């Protein structure tokens, strides 16, 4: 039933009412017969319309009757044409005249002249909040179309075969990507959104950025800030913002009369060349002080946006009901040049069938911000020919036909088998650095073999060794996934053979339902949070004689379960049994004999100066039966429902994790007896508008029973030693030793990070072109009755590269200071 209703709605979305059988189409030009692309075309006193394509062609499906058709584009006089639809298709070519904005004579009094545009925008700003909240809730149909073209490419890099595959001409020009979608969009103030994608079509690969859902193109110029998703971490101040006069000057370019209303053309002028501000024009309905349309622009040079050099944004508003105006179309045009590859493109949206002041049933906005219907991408060309409101150009039609044909070929058994053989071919040279993955489409099985640098290792506890952990994945038609990872771990010096196997079954994708288990033996880090990878520990041990990681032996078995109890509440529980014993250094190889340096004991609590072959006591051989459970709360959790499962959208609120760990005594010979509770609160991305974005994490915990526990049962922290570090997790330290602060008592840990996203560097000539980002942060720890430990740092980031300089203190004494570097490898 639901699918049937959606189909009916999709027909309504595109204006295909039961009696609509005839096509009104034509071409829109100016007085010099130049095409006017993307002109808004709609029926007066209705919420039904369309937009012309890039060659000025438009089409509307209408039932027999009389209509007043309005044609509107920024810079041209709005034109109304009355037409009668009888029993056949009609063609109506339209010429628009240049809009003449007359500047009335203004009398200036006082010593300082002020442009009338400033006064007009002051009135607009005063009514901003009223118009922002004028419509409390609504629904509409949204059609989105996107196209990206390659305009020019270096001939040396684009050969004949590449041009053939991408359907490019001899100059390297052609369509790289195009997409269309039809959606039902529902909104309730202040920020409740639910969208249902009824149909979607994509051809090619999008190499710039993409807006394939209606919420991505919801430009509301009555908001104070506008964030350009994917192009900048900083928001931009809108011309109608409360603080607009801090960022803009406004100049009245002139006025004109449209349907009895005076429309003022206001030039939007940034006060600073390098600022979070638009440039362009905004059109205001005089006396009403509402936005009529806008034509604004951002540039890479002035606004430091990424991926593209220029982004133009235009929007048209129309009266929908009782002098309530809503957007009828929004357009993003972009262009850029990357290493000689010149490209351009656009995303345009058409809004139809507004239903204002909707009263949604309780529970309608349940966190699902987008649902993609299971049949959304299965609509054929006949459906799209009937449904799309914007006609395709000849080039776009040819591109769809070509890429649909290619898709059909790629979907044949012979082609899939051929690609499978080619992709699965093993290349030993590639395998030195990259994971080898092989996929088998018939059985939906995949094999992942880790690269050599993650397989061969060295440490002082085991000597040279092999850690081989291939992964096998089986996917099912209902998107359930079974994964098994056998492991062979062997140290040649220690002669310890440690086989194990881990498995998981993702049985409920909609609710993140997961069974998992593992059994076997392994050589593990005493710090269960993690210290250094086998690869980095091998490098630091052999080259610098720093055996940072301390190991122990465990023979174990465990199983667990995860389930989303309700939207935003994730429960996890596991039970594990292990037999654990202490290990000692047995190998002392090195590449360079560092002066005045020797390996340290494998006992992290051994006194300073203990010899490398130290065998001091850390813990006895023992058994441990451990129960763990946690509840993770995501407040106001939003998600996208796809046929393959959920995609979770970051919440604007912090997450909360309540954890409990119990060492169960005596059962099955278990020697541990403790209870540990913890609470974590964190948020990975807090957008701060004009000032970048922040992140934080706070963790507190305590052992309220510690009758019997061992060092690996302590609470450990994600420390760091050496010059490289991993900043991808906000809860990590820059200089904290791996084991020194581990505790079996109460602790408090806090981290704060802020990225200014170029706010400061953007104002410095030459440096701003590098698009560097400034980062600062602080880390704090109070643990094990130790003095307060904290770190202060500042750094520079560019893409995945980052360099920090920091200082740490233990109490009132300086502890460690220096540089830390991250270059994308953990």
N, C-alpha and C positions, 0 to 999 in steps of 0.2 A: 504494500500500500504506500509506504514511504517513497519508494522509488517511482511509483506512478505519480504521486503528487509532485515530486521534483521534476519529472518530465513535463507535467503541465506547467509548472512554474517557469521552466526554461523556455517554453513556447511563449509565455507571457512576457518573459524578460526581453525577448527580441522583437516584441511587438506583433507576434504572429497570432492575433486574435482570430477567432473562428472564421470571421467573414473576410479577413485580410488576404486577398488573393492577387492584388495587382501591385506592380512595382513602379514607384516614382524614382527616377534616377536622372543624373545629369552631371554636368561639369561646371565648376565654379572658377571664375577668372576675375581679374581686375579690368579696369578700363583699357589697359594696354594689351589685353588678352593673355596676360601672364597668369599661370595657375595659382590658386590660393589653396595651399595644402592645409588639411586638418581644420577646415571651417566647421563650426557647430551648426547643425541643421535640426530644427525641432518644430513641433506643432504648437502654435500659441494656445495657452490655457490648457496645456496637458503636461504630462511628465514623460512624453515619448519623443525620442530624437535619436540622432546619430552624429557621426563626424565624417567628413570627407577624408579620402586617403591622401597619400603624399602627391598624387597627381590631380587632386581636386575633384575626383569622382566620388559621388555619394549615392546612396540608395535608401529608400524608405518603403516598407510594405504597408499599404493602406487599403481599408475597405472602401467601397464606393461611397462618395459623399463629398462635401465641400470642406476645404481646409485652408487655414492661413499658415503658410510655411515661413518660418523665420530663419534667415541666414546671417550668422554673426561670426566675425573674426576681428581680433584686435587690430586697430589701425584702419578699419573700413567701416563705412556706414552700415548699420544694421538694416537689412532689407526684408520686407514682408511681401510675399507673393500669395495671392489667393488662387487656388486651383481646384478643379472639380475632377474627381476620379469616377469614371463610369464603369465600363466593363472591359477595360484593357489597360496595359501598361502605358505609362506616360514618361516622356523624357522632357526635362526642363533644365536648360542651361541658364546659369545666372551670372550676371556681372555685378560686382560690388564696386562702389565708388569709394575713393579715398576719404577717410573721415577728416573733416576740417575742424580743428579745435581752435576756436577764437579766444584770444586773450583779451578780456575786458580791461578797460582802463582802471587802474587801482590808485586811489589817493592815499599817500603815505603821510602820516603825521608823526611828529617827534623827530628825534635826532637820528634814529636808526631805522632803516627800512627793513621790513620783514616780509618775506614772500608769502602771498596768500596760501600757497601750498602748505606752509607750516600750520596755519590756522585750520585749514580743512582737515589735515591729518590729526590735529589735536581733538577735533570733534569726533573723528573716527575712533581714536583711542579711547575717548570717553565712553563710547558706545560698544567697545570691543566685548566686554563681558556680557552685555545684554544679548548681542547677536551670537556669542559663543554658546549661550545657554538657552537660546530661543526655542530650539527644537530639542525636547527631552529624549525622544526616542524615534527611530524611524527604521524602515527597511526599504531596500531598493534592489534592482537588478543591475549588475555591473558587468560590462564586457571590457576585457583588457587585451590589447594587442601590443606585441613587442617585436621589433626588427633590429638586427644589428648587421651592418655592412662593412666589408673591407673595401676601402676606397683606393688604396695604393699600397703596394708591397715591393720591397727590394727584389729585383729580378734575379739576383744571385741566390736568394733564399727561397724563391718560389719557382720550382721547376715545372716542366710540362705535366708531369704526373700529379703534382700537388694541385695545379690549376684544374686539372680534369676532375679530380676527386671532389674538390670544393666548388666546382662549377664556376671558376673565375675566368675572366677574359684575359687577353694578352697583357694587360696592365695590372693584373692581380686584383681585379674588382669583382665583387659578387656578394651574395647574401651568405653570412656565416650562421645566422640564427634567426628564427622567427617563432613566435608563440601566440596562442590565443586561449582565452578562457572565458567562461560564462559562470557567474556566481550569484547566489542570493546573499546579500549583505545585510546584517542586522546590527543595530547599534543602540545603546542606551547610555545616556550620560551618567557618570562622567567618562568612563572608559571601558564599558562592557561591550564586547564584540563577539559575534558569532557569524561565521561565513561558511557557506556550503558551495563547494565547487561542483557544478553539475556536469560541465564538459571542459576538456582541456586538450590542446593540441600543441606539440612542440616539434620543430624540425631543426636539426643542427646543434652545435655546441655554443653556449653563451660564454664568451671569454671576458666580458666586461663585468656587468652586474645584472641582476634580474629582479623584476617586480611582477611576479606571477599570481599574487593574490591581491584582492581589492584593498586590504588594509595597508599594503605597502604604498599605495598611491593616494592615501587619505591626507592630502595637503589641506590643512585648515589654517588659513591666514589670520584667523582670530585668536589662535594660540600665541603665547608669547614666544615660543621657541619652535623651530622645526629641525628635526634630525634627518639627515640624508643617509638612509641605511646603506652601509657598506662603503660609503665614500669618505666619511670623516667621523672621528671619535668626538668631535666638538659639534654642538648644536649651532644653529644660526638664528639670529634675532629676526623676527618677522617685522614688516613695516608698520603693523598695527599694534605692536607689543607695548606694554606699559612703559618700558624704558627705551622706546624707539628713538627718542630725540637724543639720547646718548650716542647712538650709532648712526643716525641718518640726518641729512638735510633733505627737505622736500621742496620741490619747485613746481608751481602750477604752470603747465604747458598750454592750457587752454580748456575750453568747455564746449560742449555740443548738446543738442536736444535729441533725445531718443524716446519715442512714444510718450512725449509730454514730460519726460524727466530730464533734468540737467545732469550730464555726466562730466565730471572733472577728470582731466588727465594729469596725473601727478608724477613727476620724475623723481625716482628714488635714487638718492645720491649718498653713498657711504661717506661718513665723516673722515674715516681713515682708509687709506688704500688697502692696508692689510688688516682686515677685521672680519668678524663673523657676521657679515652683513651682505644682503643682496644688492644688486644694481638693476635698473630697468624702469618699468612704469607700472603704476597701479591706477585703476580707474574707479572713481567713487561716485555714488549717486548723491547728488547735492541735496541737502536738507534731511534726507534719510540717513546720511553718513554711513552707508553700508557699501561693501565691496561689490562692484559690478563685474570686474575682470582684473586679471593681473598678467603681466609679462615680465618675469624676473630672470636673473642669471647669476650663476656662480662660476668662477674660473679657478683653474689650478694655480695660476700666478698670484692672484689676489687672496684667494680663500683657502689655498693649500689642500684642495680636495685630492683624493687618490684615484687611480685607475683612469680617469678621464681628464681632459684639459678644460672642457667647457660643459656646463650643465645649464640648459634653459628650461624654465618651468613656466607654463602658462595654464590659466584656469578661467573658465567661464561660468558665471552664475546666472540662473534664470528664476523668475517667480514661479513657485510651485503651488502655493495656496495662501490666500488672504495676505498677500504681500510678503510671504515667507520665501526667501531666495535660497536655493541650494545649488551646488555644483552640477552642471550638466556634462562637463568634460574636464579632464586634467591631462596635461601632456608634459612628459619629460623628454627633452632632446639632448643628446650627448655626442661629443666628438673627442677624439684624442689621437695621439701619435706616440707609439712605443717602438723605439729602435727602427724607425722608418716604416713601420706598419701603421698606416693612417686608417682610422675607422670612424664610423658615425652610426647613430641609431636613435631609436625613440621607444618610449612606452606611452601608450595613450589609453585612457579609460573613458567609457561612455556610461552614464548613469541614467537609468530608466525606471519608470513605474514606482516613483516615490510613494510611500505610505507613511505619512507623518503621524506623530504622537501615537505610535503603536503601543499597545498594552500587551506585553509579553507574559505568558503564563509563568507562574513560579517555577524556578529551576531551569528555565530555558537557557540562561547564561550559566553553564555548569563548568566553565573552565576550558571547554573545547572552543578555541578561537577559529579553527578551520577544520572542516570535514571534506575530504575528497571522496566523492562517490566512487564505488568500485568500478562503475562503467564509464567514468569520466574520460578516460583516454581511449575508449573503444568506439567513439562516434566516427562514422564514415564520412567521406567527402560530400555525399549528398546531404547529410545532416548539416555540415558546416556551410554548404552553399546556401541552405535555407535559413540558417540561424545567425550567421555573422552580420552585424549591422554595417560594418565598414567593408566595402568591396576590396578584393585583392587586386594588386597591380599585376600586369602580365609577368613581370619578373618574379613576384611572389608566388603566383600560380605555378610557374615553371619550376620554381625551387621546391614547392610542396610535392609536385608530381615526381620530380627527380628523387627527392629524399624519401618519399613514400615507396618508390620503386626499390631504392637501395635497401630500405628497411625490410621489404618483402624478401629480397634476395638474402639479406643477412639472417632472416628468420627461417631459411630452409635448412633441412637436415644436413645437406652436403656442405653448406657454408659454415654452419656451426661446428661441424666435425673438423673442417679445415682450419678454422680459427683456433679450435681447441688444441689441435696438434701443434700449431705454430706457437701459441702462447705458452703451452705447457712444456715446450722444449727446454731442457736443462742447459744452462750456460754457466760453467764453473767460474768464469771470471766475474760475472755479475753476482754470483753467490758469495763472493768474498765480502761484499759490502751490503747487499740487499737480500731480503727474504725471498726465497723462491716459492712462488705460489702456483699451484696447478688446480684448475677448475674443470669439472666434468658435468656438462650441462644436462645430459640425459638422467643421470642419477642424482643431480644436485648435490654432489660431493665436492669438497675442496680439501687440498693438502697444503700446509704451510711449513716450510723448512727454514729454520733460522739461519742467518748468515754465519760465516766462519768466525768472525770476530766475537760473536756471541756464543760460540760453541767451544772454542779452545780458550783456556784460562790458566792463570797461575796465581797461587797464593801460598803463603808460608805454612799453612796448615796441611795442604794437600799436595803441594808442588804443582807441576804441570798437570792439567786435567782436561776432561771432556765433559761438557754439560750439553747434552743433545735433547732438545724438547720440541719435536715436531707436533703440529696440531692438525687434527682431522675434524672436518665440519660436515654435517649432513643437514640440509634444509628440506623442509616438507612443504607440500602445497598449501597448507594452512599457515605458513610462515613460522611454524615451530622449528627450533634449531637444537640439534644435539651436537655437542663438542666433546672430544676426548683428546687429552694431551699426555701421552706416555713420555717418561723422562729417564734418561740414562746419565748418571752422574758418577764419574770415577776420577780419583786422584792417584796419580802414579807413584808419588812418594809415600802417601799415607796408606796406599793399597785399600782404600775404602770404596766399595762398590755400592752405589745408592740408587736402586731403581724405584720408580714410583709411577703412579698414573692418576690423573685428575680428569673428572668428567662433569659435564653440566647439561641439563635439559631445560631449554627455554620453552615451557609448555603453554604459557598464556601470554602472548605478546601484548594483549590489550591491558593487562594488569601487572605486567613485569613479573609474572610467575616463573620461578626458577628453582629447580632442584640442582644441588651440586654436591660432589663428594671427591675425596682423594685418599689414597692409601699408598704406603711404601716407606721409603727412608730417604733422607737427604742431609746435606750439610748446610745449615742455616745460619743466618746472621743473628747474633744475640739481640740486636736492635730490630724488633719486628716491624718498625715503621719504615725501615729502609735506609741504607747509607749510600754505598756506591755500587754501581753495576759491576758485574764480573769483568767487563772490558776495562772500565776506568780503574778498577782496583788492580788489574793486571799491569796497566801502564804505570801507575803510581808505585807499585811494589818493585817491578823490575828496573825502572829507570831512576826513581828517586829514593828507593829503599824506604818507602812509607807504607807499611802494611796496616792501613787504617782499619780495615774491617776485621772483626773478631767473630769466630765461628764456633758452632757446637754441632753435635750429631743428634738427629732425631729420627726415630722410627714411629710412624704415626698412622692414624686412620681417622677420618672425620666425614661428617655429612651435614648438610644444611638446607634451608629453604628460604626463599624470598617471595613476598607477595605484596601487591598494593592493596591495602585494606579498603581504602576509598581514595578519591582524588586528593592527592597531596599527602597521604600517609603511607609510607613504605615500611614494612616490617621484615626483619631478617633475624634468623635464629640458626644456631649451629651447635653441634656437640662433637668434641674431638678428644681422642686419646693418643698420648705420645709417651715414648720412652726416650729419655734425654741423658746425654753424657757429655762431659767436658772434653775438649780437644786441645792439643798443644802444637806448637810450631815444630815441623819436621824437615822443612826445606828452606835454604837460605841463599838461593840464586839471586844474581843481579846482573845487569848489563854494564852499568857504570859503577865503579867503586866510589861511592860518595864519601868524602872526607869527613871524619868526626861524626859519622852517622851509622846507626845500626838498626836492625829490625827491633820492634818492641814485642813484648810478651803478648800472647793471645788472650791473656787475662786482662780485661779492660780496667780492673781495679787493682792490678799489681802496682807496687810503688814505683815512682820514677826511677829510672836507671836499672830496672830489672832486666836481666839478660834475655836475648831473643829465645833461648831454649828454656826459659823459665817454666816451671811446672807447679806454680803456686796454686792453692786451692781456691776455686770459685764456687762450685756447687757439687754435691754428690750425684752419682747416677740415681735417677728417680723416675717415677711414673706420674703422669698428670692427666686427669680427666677434667676437661674444661667446657663449660657451657657459656655461650655468648648470645646476646640478643640486643636488638636496637630498634628504635622507632625514629624514622626520619620524617620530619614535618616540613612540607613546602606550602607556605601560606599563599592563598590565591593562585594556586598552580594553574598555568595555562598550558595547552597542548594542541597539537595538530594531529588529527586522526587520518591516517593513510591506510590503504588496504593492507600494507605490510606491518602496521602497528602504529604506536604513538611516537610523536616527536615532541619532546618537552621544551617549552619556551622558558627562558630564565624569568623568575619572578622578580617583581620590584621590591619584595620583602625579603629579609634574611631567612635562611633555612635554620632548622633546629634539629639536632640529633641527640637523643637520649640513649645512652649505652650502659649495659650491665654485663659484667664478666664474673663468673663464679668458678673457683677452683674447688672441685668436689672431692672431699676427703674419703679415703678407705674403700670406696666402691671400686671394684676391679683392681684393687691394690694401689689406688691413686694416693700419692703422698702430699698433694697440695691441698691447702685449705685457706681460701681467701675470698673476699668479695670486693669488687671494684665497680664504682659508678662514675660516669662522666657525662658532661653536657657540652655540646659544641653549638656555637651560633656563628654563621658565616654568610657572606654574600660576595660572589666573585666579580660582580660588575655593578657599580652604582653610578649611573650617568649623572654628571653634574653640569649638564648644559654647556655653558661657555667655558667651563673650567676643567674639562676632561672627565675622567672617571676614576673611581676609587674601588677598593676591595678591602675586606677585613675578615678576620677570624678570631674568635675568643673561645678558649677551651678551659674548663675547670674540671677537676676530678679528685677522687680520694679513695683510699683503701679503708673501708670501715671495719674490715676484718682481715688481718694479715698474720694468722697463726702459722701458716706454712706456705711460703712461695719462694721462687728462685729468680735469678737475675733476668732471665728471659720473660718472666711474668711481670716485671716492673712496667711502669708506664715509661715509654721512650719518646724521644722527640726527633723531628726531622732536622738534624744538624747538617753541618757542612765543613769540610776541611779541604785545603787545596785551593787553587785559583779558579777552577770552574765551579759553577753552581747551576741549580735548576730553579728558575723563577716562575715556572708554569703553575706552581701550587702556592697559594697565598700563605699557607701555614708552615713555610720553611724558614730556616735561619740561614744567615750568611756565614757566621763564624763559630757557631756553637759546636763543641766536640760531640762526637756521636754517642758516647756512653757516660761521660762525666756527670751529667745532670739527670740521668735516669733515676727514677724514684719509686719507692714503695709507700710514699706518704702523699699528703695533699699537695696540689700544684695549681698554678694559674698561668696560662699561656695566652698571649695576645699578639696579633699582627695587624698592621695597617699599611696599605700601599696606595699611592696616588700617581696617576699618569696625567700630566698636564697636556698631553697630545699635541705638543708643538706650540702651545699658547705663548710661551716666552720666546722660543727660537724663531717663530714666525715673524717677529718684529725686528729681527737682526738681518741686514742685507747679506747676501751670499749664503749665510748659514741656512736661511729659510728654504732655499732651493734643495737642501739635503733632506728635508722633511724628517728631521730628527724629533724624537719625543723625549721630554724631560720626565724622569721618575724620581720619587722620593718615598721613603718608608721608614718604619720603626718596628722592631720585634722586641717582645718582652717575655721574661720567664721568671717565675718565682717557684723554685722546686727544691725539695729535699732539705728544707731548712737552710738552703744556701742563700748567699747575698743576692739581692735583686740583680738579674742579668738583663741587659738591654743592648740593642744595636740601633744605630742610626746610619742611614745610607742615602746616597743620591746617585743617579746614573743617567745614561743616555741610551735610547733604544731606537733601532731602525729595523723594521720588519721583525725577523727572528733573532737579530743580533742585539746584544745588550752588554754594556760595561758599567759596573757599579763601583763606587768607592765608599767604604763604610768604616765605622769605628764601633767597637763593642766595649762595654764596661761590665765589670762584675763588682757590684756595690759602687764605691766611689773611685775605683781604680780602673785605669784603662787596661783592657784585656788583649784584644787583637784588633789590628786595623790593616787595611790594604784593599787591593782591587779584586773584584770577582767578575768573571767573564762567562757569558753564555752564547753559544753559537749554534743552537738548534739540536744538539746531541745530548741526550740525558745519560 
